[in-house]
Every structure is written in structure tokens, then in C-alpha cells.
Amino acid sequence: MAMTLRTDAALDHALDVLAEAEGLSRQEVIRRAVLERYERAGHAQSVAESADRMIERWGDVLDRLGSA
């Protein structure tokens, strides 16, 4: 699917520098940045859900250890 990205001078410069430094196209720099952000957001959500499950399961033990 095609998409138009409107940029300003600062973003244009950043894309040019990154693309040159990494030997990639500007489009690939943007693609990788978006996918990396997506993966980090998913990871953060997984960690939060896991922590919630652990607190639910072990919360009473942690409270007792904290007051020992």
C-alpha cells in the first residue's frame, strides 16, 4: 500500500544522514524505525502482562518477604 509522508527540513536531514550512514534508502530507514517501535511496544506490553500475572500469583509471598 502506498503512503505519502510529509516531512520537514529536520526530518529530511535526519533521513538523509541515517540512509547514508547505513547504506539504506530513506524508505527503508523509516520502515525499520516503525517496525522497531512496533516490536518494542509489543515487548513492553508482554512484560507488563507478565508482571501482572506474577504479582497476582506471588503478591502475598512478596508482601510477607517485604515485612520479614
N, C-alpha and C positions, 0 to 999 in steps of 0.2 A: 504494500500500500504506500502510495506517495504521500509525502507531507512537506509542507513548506515551513521552514524555520526562520523566523525573523531574528536577526542578530543586531547588536550594536558594535561600536568600534572596539570595546574592551573584549567582547566575546570573539569577534573576528580575530583579534590579535592572539588571544589565548588559543584558539583553534589552530591558527597558523603555526604557532610555536610548538604546540603539542604534536601536531601532524608531522612537522619537520623532524622533531626530536625522535619520534617513534617510528618514522618511516611509514606512516599511515595516511589515508585520506582523512579529510575533515569529517566526512560522514562516518567513517569507522571510529574515529575518536569519540564522536557523540554516541554512537551505538554502544561502544564498550562502557562509556560512562553511565549510560542509562541502565544497562544490564547489571553493572556492578552495584549501582544503587539499589536496584530491584532485589538482587541477591542479599545485600546487607539488610534490607528491610525485612525480608523473609527470615533471615537468620535471627535478627533481633526479636521478631515475633515468636519464633520457636523457642528461644531462650526464655522469654517471659512466660510462655505457656508451661515450659518445663519447670521453671522456678515456682510457679503457682501450684503445680501438681506436687512438688517436693514439700512445699510449705504445708499444703493440705495434709499430706501423708505424715510428715515428720515434725510439724509445728509444735506439737506438745512436747516432744523429746527435746527440741531445741530450746523451748522455754524452760524446761527443767534443768538442762545443762547450763543455761544462762544464769540461773538462780542458785546454782550449786557452789 
